Amino acid sequence: MRKGFFILALSLGLGVAADAQCSICTKTAAQLGEKPARGLNAGILYLALTPLALAGGIGWYWWKRQKA
């Protein structure tokens, strides 16, 4: 049950369009136009994915080790 809920929550979370721009990036993206702004936003999300995935993996591993 928990595994199914986790997969559902993860798939819904990844399907939502995320805006990952700070105020400076928002101003820059507004000057670039719509298509380059989407590329800038995708790049920000891509660069943020690696450290978040590493932190999540380490946290999950630590939680599993503490539980055992």
N, C-alpha and C positions, 0 to 999 in steps of 0.2 A: 504494500500500500504506500509506504513512504517513498519507495523508489519511483513508483508511477507518478506520485505527486511532484517529486523533485524534477522528473523529466518534463512534466507538463509545465511547471513553473519556469524552468529553464527555456523551454521552447517559446513560451509566451514572452519572456523577458528579452529574448534575442530577436523576436519579431517586431518589437516596438521600435519605431524610429527614435534614435537618441540624438540629442543635440549636445555635442561635446566641445563647445566653444566658450572660451573665456571672453571677457569684454573686448580685449584687444583683437582677438581672432575674429570676433563678430564684426567689428568695424572693417577689418581687412577683407573679410568675405563679402561684405556689403559693397565694397568698392570693386571687387573682382567680377561680380555677376553671379547668376544662379548656378550654372554648371561648374565653374571652378570652386564655388563655395561648397557645393556638395562633395567635390573631391577633397577639399581641405578638411571637411568634417569627417569624411571616411578615413583620411590619413590620421587624424587625431584619435579616432576610435581604434584604428589598427595599432597605433603606437601604445595606447593604453591597455590593450588586450593582454600583451605579454606579461607585464608586471602584475596585473590583476589575476591572471591565470596562475602564475607562480605563487603568489600569496595565497590564493585559494587552495592550490594543491598542497602547499606546506601546512596550511591550517587543517585541511582534511586529514592529512597523514598524521599530524600531531593529535588530532581528536581521536582517530582510530587507535593510536598507540596508548593514549590515556584511558580509553574505554576498556582495553584488554587487560 
